[in-house]
Structures are given as C-alpha cells and as structure tokens.
Amino acid sequence: MPSPNRLLRPWEDNPVGPALAWLVALVLVLGIAIAGPAPAFAADSHPLLTLDLLRQRLATPVQREGRAAIDLRYYTIDLRPDSPLADSFYRLLSGGLQKPATAPALDLSYAIVQGDLDLQRLGQREPLYGDTLSPLLSGAGQAQLKRDRQRLLQLSRLSQSLLIQGQGSSQQIYLFKAPLVAAQTRFTGQVLGGDTFFLGRVLASGAVFEQGLAVTGARFNQSVNLSGADFRQGVQAKGSLFFETARFDQSQFRAGANFQGAEFKADVNFSRAVLAGDLNFSRVQWQGVADFARTLWLGSAFFVRSYFARALFFTEARFDAPLVLRQARFGEPVNLRNAMLGREMDLGDALFLPAAYLNVAGLEFSLEETQILGTPGKIGRVFSVPQLAGNETLLRNLERNFRRLEQISDANYIAYTAERLRLKAWQQRLLGTNINTASVAALVRVGFSAAQAAAVVEQRQNQTFIGTEGVLSVPGVDLAAYLKVRDRIFARDAYPITQRLALGLRWLWLGGLVVLSRYGTSFGLTFGLGLVAIPTFALMFWIVDRYRRRRAPPILPPIEEGLWLAGGGGLLLGLGLNALLRAADYPLLTLGFLFMLLVPVPAGLIGLVIQRGRYHDLMEESYFVEDGSMRQLRLLIARLPVIPKFPFFRDRYTYLLLDRRWNWLNYLDFSLNNWLKFGFNDIRLRDQHVPGLITALVWYQWGLGLLYTALLLWTLSRTIPGLNLLIYF
C-alpha cells in the first residue's frame, strides 16, 4: 500500500510527471513576466498628471454634448503643497477656463485628486466695489451678485465703524465660469469653493470627499448633482444659494453637514441619503420641494426657523436622533407617511399656513422613548391621516403623548380626529357599495368602468376581497381607479340588515356627539347649544301658558311682556348662535341637528294643543307654580318638572303672578331649570287641570336637558386637566 506522501505526488512513479510540472512552472513565469506586476497595472489606470500632459489637454480640448471640455479624466492629480504641479496647475488651468467666449467644461471624472482642491484659484475675482457686473450672469444671478456686494459692503463699513480691522485681505467674490464635472472622482483633500459664484452646472455624482466639502457662501447658478456622493468629513455650505435643482440623493454624510442660512430656489433631493453627525439646516429657505424620503438620520436634524414654501417629504424616513423643527414655517403639507421617529420631534412654535398640515399616516414611534412636542393648543390640529384603518394605534399613541405632556386640548383634538374618521368609516359601510356582493351595474355607478366591474365580479368568484385594497390586484384596476372609488366601497362577506340597523344607531349617536360637542372637546360649542335651547323653550312655554283663546272671553298676553321676552330671549339666542358658529366644525350640520331636536316635536305638540282647544278648570291661572318658601340660587339635579302630590309640599307652591311686569323672567327661569338643572327659583308644572300635551312638552325638554347635562359634564371632564387626569389615569 503506498504511503500518504506518495498519494500526494503521483508523478514520482511516472517519468512524464516531472517534465510536465516544469513546463507548467515555466508558463507561469513567462505569463507573470509579460503581464508585469499588479501594482504597475493599477498605477497605469490612473497615470500621474504632469505639466506636459496638462498643457496638451489644455491645447486640445474635447467635444462633449456640443461643448468643449478639458479632459482630465482617470488622472492622478497631485496638488499637495510639496508637489511641483500645484502652482502651475492653478495658473495654467485658470487661464484656460477664463476665456472670453464660452468657457470649456472641466472634467475630472474618475480622477484621484491628492491634496486640497481650491476652486477659488480657478475662478475670476470680482471686486467688492464698482457697478460693472459680469455679462455672463442671468438676471437673477446679477441681482444676487449685487445683493452679495451690498451685504459685504455693509459688513465692511460695520467693521470700520467698530474699529474691527486687521483681517489682512479684502473680501472678494469669485466667478467660476466653467461647468464642473467630477463623476466618481476621489478627492483625498478638501474641496474649497467658498464665496464662489458657479456659473455652470456642477456634476459630482458618486464622488468621494475624504476631507469634506467647503462651499460656504457659494452661489450655484445652474443645477448641482451630488447624487451618490460620499462625504467622509463634514460639509460646510453655510449661506450657500442654489438657483436650480440640487441633488444629494443616495449620498452619505458621515461627519455632519452645515447648511445654515442656505437658500434653495428650486427643488432639492436628499432621498435615500444617510446622514450622520450634526446636521444643521437651520434658517434655510426651501423655495421648492424638499425631498428627504427614505433617508436615514443617525445624527440630530436641526431645521430651526427654516421656511418651507413647498411640500416637505420625510416619507419612510428613519430618525435615530431628535428631529427639531422648532419655529419652522410651512406653506404646504409635510409628509411623514410611514416614517420612524427617534427620541424626539420638536415642533415648538412652528407656523403652519392654512394649506399646511402633517400627514402622519403609518408614522411609527415608541410611546415610552419618543416625545412629540409642539405649541399647546395648536399642534394637535395639524396632524392628519386619510383613514382610521391602520392608524388607530398611531392616533391612540399621539393622544397619550399629549396627555402625558398635559396638553389636554391637543390630546382631545387627536381623539376628535379619530372619532371623525370612525364616523366616516361607518358612513362608508352604511351608504357604500359592498364589492363582495354588488352587481356589475352597482359597481359601474360607484365609478368603475364596465370592464373593471366585470373583472372585479370575476375575481371575487374565486376569492372574496378581505379589504378594499384587494381591488388593486384585479386586472385593469390601477391606483388612479382605486383612489376614485376608495371612499364609496367596502368589503364584507355578509352584512345582514340587523347589523346595518345597529350600525346606523351607533352612527347617529356618534354623529350627534361629533356635531354637537366635537366629541366632548369644545365647551364653547356645548354651552352655545344650551344658550340656543333655553330661550327657544321659554318662548314655547310662554305661548302655551299665556295664549289660550282669542274670543269669548280672550286670554291673551300683553304685548309689552312679549317684547321683553323677545328681547331677552333674542339676546341669549344671538350669543348662543355666535358661539355655535364660531366653535362648530360643521355649523350647518350642527344647526340642522339642533333644529331636529328643538322644533319638530314641540311644534307638533303645540299645534295639537291649539287645534284641540282648552276647556278645563283653572283657565285663568298659570300652568306653572313656584316654591314661595325661599328665593335662592339652586342646583336642581334631582328635580322633576312637576310639583309633588304630598299636600305638605303642595302648600308651598303658588301660581305664577301673571300681572307682574317681570313675569316673562319666570319662563326663562323654568326653561333654565328644566334644561340645565340650575336656576334661581324652583318653578314647576302644576299637576291639576293641565292638558297632557303640555305635560308632554315639559317632560320632553326635561329629558333633552338630562342628556344635555350629561354631555356638558362629560365635556368639562375632558377639557379640565385635573378632571381629565382623574378619569383617564
């Protein structure tokens, strides 16, 4: 049996084996000799730029996109202080870029730039003083350059007036005329472009900035594209101005960025960017759409006092650190859909214009670790979600967040928003179309096309729809079609009439709470309802008590009493309507709901009383009596509207004195007692010789008043912080 070593070297028993081994070795040696070493190949891919090569490239520019370009691609450009190329590079290249005609583009794509790249030295100096502006600037650019000069002149004068001198050099503005292209370029040093006016576009997609980018006070006249760039040190763009679109999407900011005081005249895109370190976007003017969708924020994001004229997108963004939007101003909606918050989102003193709100559908945050801060009494009104389904937990957490911060009005408004969405969902189930049972004609009436309706019916025969989103899987139904019919359809397997009736009753009850009290969050609205109801019923009671017949012999009230009651009741009615219209979100619905409660039933009862006539004893006495044993302010929660039958108590009650000038106040007092369970005198309805219809009218108001008192106390418990904490915690 052969040894293991012999198994590893089988050619020792074969005379051809050693020759074959030597042949393989010889081939490998020759291949290495021909190909050369690997480091030499890597160096050849980025050859070192020399003065001769630079002069050659300047003398023979290439044509790209119909424009001359100085091609320095794939070179290693050594600009370190000890390099012999540094001074000549700036001198030769600046001369080639400042031609009086159209300046050629500078293409540094795929190059390696060693040392700092100072773009100021490649630009043209513009003096602070003088009225001559560069003819290469657009109208907006000339105006901006003029404003910059005025600002610098004012700073210079201020420094002289304060005896602040010795800075050494006068402030200058530099014009960089050429477009700058640096796609996939690697900058080992800093890129300096402060106080520079870039006339052409800047394209540096995929570039690597190992020592950061410093463009403080720079002006970009054309578009800027830094998509996919890698900023391994900080980005300094304080006070910069971007006239056209700016792209930083998919970029990586590893050590922070400072855009304080910058201004973006057009849209800016930071989507899918990774942002770490201190990120300062304070006092930035965002004139276009600001897109931060799907960004990852590893550092604190400061947008203090920023102004967003257009929409702001944080869609599906993730914040591992605080998001500070304190004192920011928003002109259009802020989209936080499906975003994830870290420790804090600060919206303190933020200003939302009428068209602005926070779309927080699908927002995720930890109630134990995250705080959402905002101006008390205002921040709760700017949160918006399109539907309750999928957002119930979010709304509940938002409400608990503001209750924990003792911002009760904001918490109440979040709860009110949730109930409005619930009411909308119930209404959709009551009046909408069930896509699991509807016919083709019914689906067409909802908004589907005939082909789409037929496809929906065909697909549900195989599998019923669980939710309305399932129609998006139907062939021919796109997102636009779904959004068109979304609010008019629902999906249920079975929906019997009993469940529909029960849901209808709950819908009416919840609708009443929402319309009449904003779900217990508006004391002013609830109190305004009482101010409307009390004089209305007082006028009804005065009519049935004082107007009995016109002839044989007539029993009519004096006109002066009617005028006094109309004046006093009209004042209360006006105050109530004013409070109602100011506080109600749905004033017409509120008035309609209140009208249905106050008018039809009492009007029917009074009409029947007048139609039937009254022929009974004690026609000359009032139907109402008062407790004459004492006069005091009373809380009459347990009081019933009819006098007791026990003779001892009956003797304490006397009929109202109809010949007194102030008698009209008794009807207001009785209506106040009956409605609010609170009054000045204990006035009740007598129990002898009273038409049953009048008794029914009194008990009807007493029943409504009992419900109203419960609603008022519930509203107070939700709006007073102490009571609120006692109930909910």
C-alpha positions in Angstrom: 0.0 0.0 0.0 1.5 3.4 -1.0 2.3 5.9 1.7 0.2 9.1 2.1 3.1 11.2 0.7 3.1 9.2 -2.4 -0.6 9.7 -2.9 0.0 13.4 -2.9 2.8 13.1 -5.5 1.7 10.6 -8.1 4.1 11.8 -10.7 7.1 10.3 -8.9 6.2 6.9 -10.4 5.5 8.4 -13.8 8.6 9.6 -15.9 6.4 12.2 -17.7 5.3 13.9 -14.4 8.4 15.9 -13.6 8.6 17.3 -17.2 5.0 18.3 -17.1 5.5 20.1 -13.8 8.5 22.1 -15.1 6.5 23.1 -18.2 3.7 24.5 -16.1 6.1 26.4 -13.9 7.8 27.9 -17.0 4.5 29.0 -18.4 3.5 30.8 -15.2 6.9 32.6 -15.0 6.6 33.8 -18.6 3.0 35.0 -18.0 4.0 37.0 -15.0 6.9 38.5 -16.9 4.7 39.5 -19.8 1.8 40.9 -17.8 4.0 42.7 -15.3 3.4 43.2 -11.6 -0.1 44.1 -10.3 0.9 47.4 -8.8 2.2 48.7 -12.1 -1.1 47.9 -13.7 -3.1 49.8 -11.0 -0.8 52.8 -11.5 -1.3 52.8 -15.2 -5.1 53.0 -14.7 -4.6 56.5 -13.1 -1.4 57.9 -14.5 0.1 60.9 -12.8 -0.7 64.3 -14.4 2.4 66.2 -15.4 2.8 69.7 -16.7 3.3 68.5 -20.3 0.1 66.4 -20.1 -1.8 69.4 -18.7 -0.6 71.7 -21.4 -1.5 69.1 -24.0 -5.0 68.7 -22.6 -5.5 72.5 -22.5 -4.4 72.8 -26.1 -6.6 70.1 -27.4 -10.0 70.2 -25.6 -12.5 67.5 -26.5 -16.1 68.0 -27.5 -18.8 66.7 -25.2 -22.5 67.4 -25.5 -21.7 70.2 -28.0 -19.3 72.0 -25.7 -15.5 72.0 -25.4 -14.2 70.2 -22.3 -10.8 69.9 -20.7 -10.4 66.2 -20.3 -8.5 65.3 -17.1 -10.3 62.0 -16.5 -8.6 59.0 -14.9 -5.5 61.0 -13.9 -3.9 61.2 -10.5 -3.6 65.0 -9.9 -1.1 65.7 -7.1 -1.9 69.1 -5.6 -0.2 68.7 -2.3 2.0 71.6 -1.1 5.3 69.8 -1.9 4.1 68.9 -5.4 5.8 70.7 -8.4 2.4 70.6 -10.2 0.3 72.6 -7.7 1.2 76.2 -8.6 1.4 75.6 -12.4 -1.9 73.7 -12.3 -3.9 76.6 -11.0 -2.1 79.1 -13.2 -2.5 77.2 -16.4 -6.0 75.9 -15.8 -7.4 79.2 -14.7 -6.2 80.8 -17.9 -7.9 78.1 -19.9 -11.2 78.3 -18.0 -11.5 82.1 -18.2 -11.7 82.5 -21.9 -13.9 85.5 -23.1 -16.0 83.2 -25.2 -17.8 80.1 -23.9 -15.6 78.6 -21.2 -14.8 74.9 -21.6 -16.0 72.5 -19.0 -13.6 71.0 -16.5 -13.9 67.2 -16.5 -12.3 65.5 -13.5 -14.3 62.3 -13.7 -12.8 59.1 -12.3 -9.7 61.0 -11.3 -7.8 61.0 -8.0 -7.1 64.4 -6.6 -4.4 64.4 -4.0 -4.3 67.4 -1.6 -6.8 70.3 -1.4 -8.6 71.5 -4.5 -9.1 75.3 -4.2 -11.8 76.3 -6.8 -11.4 79.9 -5.9 -8.0 80.0 -7.5 -9.6 78.7 -10.7 -12.2 81.5 -10.7 -12.2 85.1 -11.7 -12.1 87.7 -9.0 -14.9 90.2 -8.9 -14.1 93.3 -6.8 -16.4 94.4 -4.0 -16.7 97.9 -5.3 -17.9 99.0 -8.7 -21.1 98.8 -10.8 -19.8 96.5 -13.6 -21.5 93.1 -13.5 -20.4 90.1 -15.5 -22.4 89.8 -18.7 -22.3 86.0 -18.3 -24.8 86.2 -15.4 -28.6 85.8 -15.8 -30.9 88.5 -14.5 -31.4 86.6 -11.2 -27.7 86.0 -10.9 -26.8 89.6 -11.5 -29.4 90.7 -8.8 -28.0 88.2 -6.4 -24.4 89.2 -7.0 -25.4 92.8 -6.5 -27.1 91.9 -3.2 -24.0 90.0 -2.1 -21.8 93.0 -2.9 -24.1 95.3 -0.9 -24.1 92.9 2.0 -20.3 92.6 2.0 -20.0 96.4 1.7 -22.3 96.8 4.7 -20.2 94.4 6.7 -17.1 96.2 5.7 -18.5 99.5 6.9 -19.7 98.0 10.1 -16.3 96.6 10.8 -14.7 100.0 10.2 -17.2 101.7 12.4 -16.5 99.2 15.2 -12.7 99.5 14.6 -12.6 95.8 13.6 -9.6 95.8 11.2 -6.6 93.7 10.5 -8.2 90.9 8.7 -5.4 91.1 6.2 -7.3 90.7 2.9 -10.3 92.3 1.4 -13.4 90.2 0.8 -13.8 89.0 -2.8 -16.3 87.2 -4.9 -15.1 84.7 -7.4 -16.8 83.7 -10.6 -16.3 80.1 -11.7 -17.5 80.2 -15.3 -16.9 76.6 -16.5 -19.2 73.7 -15.8 -17.5 71.3 -13.3 -17.8 67.5 -13.9 -16.3 65.2 -11.3 -18.3 61.9 -11.5 -16.8 59.1 -9.4 -13.8 61.4 -8.6 -11.9 60.8 -5.4 -10.7 63.9 -3.5 -8.2 63.0 -0.8 -8.1 66.5 0.5 -10.6 69.3 1.0 -12.6 70.8 -1.9 -12.7 74.5 -1.3 -15.3 76.7 -3.0 -16.3 79.4 -0.5 -17.6 82.7 -1.8 -17.6 81.4 -5.3 -20.3 82.0 -7.9 -20.5 78.9 -10.1 -22.0 79.9 -13.4 -22.1 76.4 -14.9 -23.6 73.2 -13.6 -21.8 71.1 -11.0 -21.9 67.3 -11.6 -20.1 65.2 -9.0 -22.3 62.1 -8.8 -20.6 59.3 -6.9 -17.6 61.4 -5.9 -15.7 60.6 -2.7 -14.7 63.6 -0.5 -12.3 62.2 2.1 -11.7 65.6 3.8 -15.0 67.2 3.2 -16.5 69.9 1.1 -16.4 73.6 2.0 -18.6 75.9 -0.1 -19.6 78.4 2.5 -21.3 81.4 0.8 -21.2 79.8 -2.6 -23.7 80.6 -5.4 -24.8 77.9 -7.9 -26.3 79.4 -11.0 -27.1 76.0 -12.6 -28.1 72.6 -11.4 -26.0 70.8 -8.8 -25.8 67.0 -8.9 -24.0 65.3 -6.0 -26.1 62.1 -6.2 -24.4 59.1 -4.5 -21.5 61.2 -3.2 -19.6 60.1 -0.1 -18.7 62.9 2.3 -16.4 61.3 4.8 -15.8 64.6 6.6 -18.2 67.5 7.2 -19.9 69.5 4.5 -19.8 73.3 5.0 -22.4 75.0 2.9 -23.4 77.8 5.3 -25.1 80.7 3.5 -25.0 79.0 0.1 -27.6 79.7 -2.6 -28.8 77.2 -5.2 -30.7 78.8 -8.1 -31.6 75.5 -9.8 -32.3 72.0 -8.7 -29.9 70.3 -6.3 -29.5 66.6 -5.9 -27.9 64.9 -2.9 -29.9 61.7 -3.2 -28.3 58.4 -2.1 -25.3 60.4 -0.7 -23.6 59.6 2.6 -22.9 62.4 5.1 -20.6 60.6 7.5 -19.5 63.6 9.7 -22.4 66.0 9.5 -23.3 68.9 7.3 -23.9 72.6 7.9 -26.4 74.3 5.5 -27.3 77.1 8.0 -28.8 80.1 6.2 -28.7 78.5 2.8 -31.4 79.0 0.2 -32.7 76.6 -2.3 -34.6 78.4 -5.1 -35.8 75.2 -6.8 -36.4 71.6 -5.8 -33.8 69.8 -3.7 -33.5 66.0 -3.4 -31.9 64.2 -0.4 -33.9 61.0 -0.8 -32.2 57.7 0.3 -29.3 59.6 1.8 -27.6 58.5 5.0 -26.9 61.5 7.3 -24.7 61.1 10.4 -23.2 63.7 12.8 -24.6 67.1 13.5 -26.9 68.1 10.6 -27.7 71.8 10.7 -30.4 73.0 8.3 -31.4 76.0 10.5 -32.7 79.2 8.8 -32.7 77.5 5.4 -35.1 78.9 2.8 -36.7 76.0 0.8 -38.5 77.6 -2.1 -39.0 74.3 -4.0 -40.0 70.8 -2.9 -37.7 69.4 -0.2 -37.4 65.6 -0.6 -36.0 63.7 2.3 -37.9 60.5 1.5 -36.3 57.2 2.8 -33.4 59.0 4.5 -31.6 57.5 7.5 -30.8 60.1 10.1 -28.1 58.9 12.5 -27.5 62.4 13.9 -29.7 65.2 15.2 -31.6 67.0 12.4 -32.0 70.8 13.1 -34.4 72.7 10.9 -34.8 75.6 13.4 -36.5 78.7 11.8 -36.5 77.1 8.3 -39.1 78.1 5.8 -40.7 75.5 3.5 -42.6 77.3 0.8 -43.5 74.0 -0.9 -44.1 70.4 0.3 -41.6 68.7 2.6 -41.2 64.9 2.3 -40.0 62.7 5.1 -41.8 59.6 3.6 -40.4 56.4 5.1 -37.5 58.3 6.7 -35.9 56.9 9.9 -34.7 59.2 12.7 -32.4 57.6 15.3 -31.8 61.1 16.8 -34.1 64.1 17.5 -35.8 65.9 14.7 -36.0 69.6 15.5 -38.4 71.8 13.5 -38.8 74.5 16.1 -40.1 77.8 14.8 -40.2 76.5 11.3 -42.8 77.8 8.8 -44.6 75.5 6.4 -46.6 76.6 3.4 -47.6 73.2 2.1 -48.1 69.7 3.7 -45.3 67.9 5.5 -45.4 64.2 4.6 -44.3 61.9 7.4 -46.0 58.8 6.0 -44.5 55.6 7.3 -41.7 57.4 9.0 -40.0 56.2 12.2 -39.2 58.7 14.9 -36.3 58.5 17.4 -36.2 60.2 20.8 -37.9 63.5 19.9 -39.7 65.5 17.3 -39.8 69.2 18.3 -42.4 71.4 16.5 -42.5 74.1 19.1 -43.7 77.4 17.8 -43.9 76.1 14.3 -46.2 78.0 12.0 -48.5 76.2 9.6 -50.2 78.2 6.9 -53.8 77.3 6.1 -52.7 74.8 3.3 -50.1 73.1 5.5 -50.6 70.0 7.8 -48.7 66.9 8.9 -49.5 63.7 7.1 -48.6 61.1 9.7 -50.3 58.0 8.2 -48.4 55.0 9.3 -46.0 57.0 11.5 -44.2 54.8 14.0 -42.7 55.9 17.3 -42.2 54.5 20.8 -44.5 56.0 23.4 -42.0 55.3 26.2 -38.9 56.7 24.4 -40.3 59.4 22.0 -41.7 62.8 22.7 -43.6 64.8 20.2 -43.5 68.4 21.2 -45.4 71.4 19.9 -47.2 74.6 20.7 -50.0 73.7 23.2 -53.5 74.2 21.7 -52.2 74.3 18.1 -50.1 71.3 17.4 -52.9 68.8 17.7 -54.8 70.4 14.9 -52.1 69.9 12.2 -52.0 66.1 12.4 -53.8 64.4 9.5 -54.5 60.8 8.5 -56.7 59.8 5.5 -58.5 56.9 7.2 -58.8 55.2 10.5 -57.9 51.7 9.3 -54.3 51.1 10.0 -53.9 54.3 12.1 -55.8 53.6 15.2 -52.7 52.7 17.3 -51.0 55.8 15.9 -53.8 58.1 16.9 -54.1 56.5 20.3 -50.3 56.9 20.9 -50.5 60.5 19.8 -53.3 61.2 22.2 -51.5 59.6 25.1 -48.3 61.5 24.2 -50.1 64.8 24.6 -51.9 63.7 27.7 -48.6 62.8 29.2 -47.3 66.3 28.4 -50.6 67.8 29.9 -51.5 69.3 26.6 -55.2 68.3 27.0 -56.6 70.4 24.2 -54.2 68.7 21.7 -55.0 65.3 23.1 -58.7 66.0 22.8 -58.3 67.1 19.2 -56.5 63.9 18.3 -59.3 61.9 19.9 -61.8 64.0 18.0 -60.0 63.3 14.7 -60.1 59.6 15.4 -63.9 59.7 16.0 -64.5 61.7 12.9 -62.6 59.1 10.9 -64.6 56.4 12.6 -67.8 58.2 11.7 -66.6 58.4 8.1 -65.8 54.6 8.1 -69.2 53.8 9.5 -70.9 56.0 6.9 -69.0 54.3 4.2 -70.3 50.9 5.4 -73.8 52.2 5.6 -74.0 54.0 2.3 -71.2 52.5 0.3 -71.2 49.5 -2.0 -70.0 46.1 -0.9 -67.6 44.9 -3.6 -68.2 41.3 -2.5 -71.9 41.4 -3.2 -72.6 44.3 -5.6 -73.7 43.7 -9.2 -71.8 45.0 -12.2 -74.3 47.8 -12.6 -73.8 48.9 -9.0 -70.0 48.8 -9.4 -70.3 51.0 -12.5 -72.4 53.5 -10.6 -69.7 53.7 -8.0 -67.1 54.7 -10.5 -65.6 51.6 -12.0 -65.7 51.2 -15.8 -67.7 48.3 -17.3 -64.6 46.2 -17.9 -63.2 46.9 -14.4 -66.5 46.0 -12.8 -66.7 42.7 -14.7 -63.2 41.9 -13.7 -64.0 42.6 -10.0 -67.0 40.3 -10.2 -65.0 37.6 -11.9 -62.2 37.7 -9.3 -64.4 37.6 -6.3 -66.0 34.4 -7.5 -62.6 32.7 -6.9 -61.8 34.5 -3.7 -63.7 37.2 -1.8 -62.0 40.5 -1.0 -60.8 41.0 2.5 -60.2 44.7 2.2 -60.8 47.4 -0.4 -57.1 47.4 -1.3 -57.7 44.0 -2.9 -59.2 45.6 -6.0 -55.6 46.7 -6.9 -54.8 43.1 -7.8 -57.7 43.0 -10.3 -56.5 43.2 -13.9 -57.3 46.7 -15.3 -57.7 48.4 -11.9 -54.8 50.8 -11.3 -54.1 53.2 -8.4 -56.0 56.1 -10.1 -59.1 54.0 -10.4 -58.8 52.8 -6.8 -58.4 56.3 -5.4 -61.5 57.4 -7.4 -63.8 54.8 -5.7 -62.0 54.3 -2.4 -64.4 56.3 -0.3 -67.5 54.7 -1.8 -66.8 51.0 -1.4 -66.2 48.5 1.4 -65.6 44.8 1.7 -67.7 42.4 3.9 -68.5 38.8 3.4 -72.1 39.1 4.9 -73.9 42.2 6.1 -77.4 41.4 7.4 -80.0 44.1 7.9 -79.8 43.8 11.7 -76.2 44.6 11.8 -76.8 47.5 9.4 -79.6 48.9 11.7 -77.4 48.6 14.8 -74.5 50.3 13.0 -77.0 53.0 11.9 -78.0 53.8 15.5 -74.3 53.9 16.6 -73.6 56.2 13.6 -76.4 58.6 14.7 -75.2 58.6 18.3 -71.6 59.2 17.4 -72.6 61.8 14.8 -74.5 63.7 17.5 -71.5 63.7 19.8 -69.2 64.9 17.0 -71.6 67.6 15.6 -72.9 68.9 18.9 -69.7 68.9 21.1 -66.8 67.9 18.8 -66.8 64.6 20.8 -66.6 66.4 24.1 -63.7 68.6 23.2 -65.4 72.0 22.8 -67.1 73.5 25.9 -67.9 76.7 24.0 -69.9 74.7 21.4 -71.7 72.7 24.0 -72.6 75.8 26.1 -73.7 77.5 22.9 -76.3 74.8 22.3 -77.8 75.5 25.8 -77.9 79.2 25.1 -80.0 78.4 22.0 -82.3 75.9 23.5 -83.2 77.7 26.7 -84.8 80.8 25.2 -86.4 78.6 22.5 -88.3 76.5 25.0 -89.0 79.6 27.2 -90.9 81.1 24.2 -92.8 77.9 23.7 -93.8 77.8 27.4 -94.9 81.4 27.3 -97.1 80.8 24.3 -98.9 77.8 25.7 -99.3 79.5 29.1 -100.3 83.0 28.1 -102.1 82.4 24.8 -105.2 80.4 25.4 -108.0 81.8 23.3 -108.8 84.9 21.3 -112.5 85.2 21.9 -115.3 84.6 24.5 -113.5 85.9 26.6 -110.0 86.2 25.2 -107.0 85.2 27.2 -104.0 86.9 25.6 -100.7 88.1 27.0 -99.8 91.8 27.0 -97.7 93.0 24.1 -95.1 94.6 26.4 -94.4 91.2 28.1 -93.9 89.6 24.7 -91.5 92.3 23.6 -89.5 91.9 26.8 -89.3 88.1 26.4 -88.4 88.5 22.7 -85.6 91.0 23.6 -84.1 88.9 26.4 -84.5 85.6 24.6 -83.2 87.1 21.4 -80.0 88.3 23.2 -79.4 84.8 24.6 -80.2 83.2 21.2 -77.7 85.5 19.5 -75.0 84.7 21.9 -75.6 81.0 21.5 -75.6 81.2 17.7 -72.4 83.2 17.8 -70.7 80.6 20.0 -72.1 77.8 17.9 -71.0 79.2 14.6 -67.5 80.1 15.9 -66.8 76.7 17.5 -68.5 74.2 15.2 -66.6 72.5 12.5 -69.9 71.7 10.7 -72.1 74.7 11.5 -74.9 73.7 9.1 -75.0 70.2 10.4 -75.0 71.4 13.9 -77.9 73.8 13.3 -79.7 71.1 11.4 -79.2 68.6 14.2 -80.3 71.1 16.8 -83.3 72.1 14.7 -84.5 68.4 14.6 -84.2 68.2 18.4 -85.9 71.5 19.3 -88.5 72.2 16.6 -90.5 69.2 15.2 -91.8 67.5 18.4 -92.5 70.7 20.3 -94.1 72.3 17.3 -96.3 69.3 16.8 -97.4 69.3 20.5 -98.2 73.0 20.5 -100.1 72.7 17.2 -102.3 69.9 18.6 -102.9 72.0 21.8 -104.1 75.0 19.7 -106.1 72.8 17.4 -108.0 70.9 20.1 -108.6 73.9 22.3 -108.6 74.1 26.1 -111.8 73.6 28.1 -110.9 72.8 31.7 -111.0 74.4 35.1 -108.4 77.0 36.3 -108.3 78.6 32.9 -107.4 81.9 34.5 -104.4 80.6 36.4 -100.9 79.8 35.1 -99.9 76.3 34.4 -96.7 76.9 36.3 -96.2 77.3 40.1 -93.2 78.3 42.1 -91.9 77.4 45.5 -92.6 80.5 47.6 -90.9 79.3 50.8 -87.5 80.6 49.7 -85.7 82.5 46.9 -82.1 81.4 46.3 -79.8 80.1 43.6 -80.3 76.4 43.4 -78.7 73.4 41.9 -81.6 71.2 40.9 -80.1 68.0 39.6 -82.7 65.7 41.1 -85.6 68.0 40.5 -88.6 66.7 38.4 -90.6 69.2 36.4 -94.0 68.5 38.1 -94.9 69.5 41.7 -95.1 66.7 44.2 -98.5 65.4 45.3 -98.0 65.4 49.0 -100.2 68.1 50.5 -97.5 69.5 52.8 -95.3 70.2 49.8 -98.2 71.3 47.6 -98.9 74.2 50.1 -95.5 75.7 49.4 -96.2 76.2 45.7 -98.2 79.2 44.4 -99.3 80.1 40.9 -97.2 82.5 38.9 -98.4 86.1 39.2 -99.4 86.9 35.7 -99.9 90.6 36.4 -96.3 91.4 37.2 -94.1 93.2 34.8 -91.2 90.8 35.3 -93.3 87.7 34.8 -91.5 86.9 31.5 -88.4 86.1 33.5 -90.2 83.1 35.1 -90.4 81.3 31.8 -86.7 81.7 31.2 -86.1 80.5 34.7 -88.3 77.5 34.2 -86.6 76.6 31.0 -83.2 77.1 32.7 -84.2 74.7 35.5 -85.6 72.2 33.1 -82.6 72.2 30.7 -79.6 72.9 32.8 -80.9 71.7 36.2 -79.9 75.0 37.7 -81.9 78.1 38.4 -83.0 80.9 40.7 -86.4 79.7 41.7 -87.9 76.3 41.9 -90.6 76.6 39.2 -92.6 73.6 38.2 -95.6 72.5 36.3 -98.9 72.1 38.2 -100.5 68.6 38.2 -104.2 69.6 38.1 -106.2 70.6 35.1 -103.3 70.7 32.7 -103.6 69.3 29.1 -101.5 66.2 28.7 -99.8 67.7 25.6 -98.4 70.5 27.7 -97.1 68.0 30.2 -95.5 66.0 27.4 -93.8 69.2 26.1 -92.4 69.9 29.6 -91.2 66.3 30.0 -89.6 66.4 26.5 -87.5 69.4 27.4 -86.6 67.8 30.8 -85.4 64.6 29.0 -83.3 66.6 26.5 -81.9 68.6 29.4 -80.9 65.5 31.2 -78.9 64.4 28.1 -77.5 67.8 27.7 -76.4 68.0 31.3 -74.5 64.7 30.9 -72.9 66.0 27.7 -71.9 69.2 29.4 -70.4 67.4 32.4 -68.6 64.9 30.1 -67.2 67.8 28.0 -66.0 69.6 31.2 -64.3 66.4 32.4 -62.4 66.2 29.1 -61.4 69.8 28.9 -60.4 70.5 32.5 -56.9 68.9 33.1 -57.4 67.8 36.7 -60.7 66.0 35.9 -59.2 64.6 32.8 -56.2 63.0 34.6 -58.6 61.7 37.3 -60.7 59.9 34.7 -58.2 58.6 32.2 -55.3 57.6 34.6 
